[in-house]
């Protein structure tokens, strides 16, 4: 039987893998404060429990979203059902599937999400302190999607994005203003050092995924989505909703959006290749043709 700390880790892992983007084993091990070997054991456990854990082309893990009803079991009801299934249905092959559904429809799942949101709230609070007091901060163990490494980043925080999913900050080492995704930050340390590079704080407009226009190139994306793809695209990035419209007299949706970095939208496309039709600018089509699994 798991002890309380192990259960907490499993809940953290589920919540991390249910949130975009996909996570590397190294990142998850750092976040959970355990070894990579232990992280693999937790992933195997989730698979045994029936969670649809998948790995993307970069060997990063994620849990495929499933539709859930709004009704939930209380903790007491969930505990009773779990014990009943473990005893009465001990040898039944349906046991693991039922246990998974009990978890998904219980307050335990909601509490796991609450833990994750509480973690993000603490990060926002510390970054606000840095902004309000004109202090430098350290983004502890930031996970970079582009370089695929984890490192501390010394920055001067400037402002949050509209949805509070990223912080615009001046990175001291690179001398560049960047956007850092809050979900990829383990912790924030507010320093006593005053900010000193205000004249270099350049706030550039970002696309729906939080990327700035670094190379002067934009990618015009146009996709025809199934209803399922529409719902899951919206869940993956709420900002996409305003760029999606229903095609009259059909169950299909049209997504038209300009992006500065095509990688995030391509990651979504790869998950639903059979449920969408790809269109877009010549530059976007050319980029897709460099992706072996997406040549059109």
Protein Blocks (a to p, Z undefined) as FASTA:
>chain_A
ZZfklmmmmmmmmmmmmpccdddfklmmmmnopafklmmmmmmmmmmnopacdddfkopa
cdddddddfbdcdfklmmmmmmmmmmmmmmpmklmmmmmmmmmmmmklmmmmmmmmmmmm
mmmmmmmmmmmnopacddehiacfklopacddddddfbdcfkopaccdddfklopacddd
fklpfbdcddfbdcfklmmmccddddfkopacfkopacdddddddfklmmmmmmmomklm
mmpccdehiabdcdddddfblklmmmmmmmmmmmccceddfklmmmmmmpmklcZZ
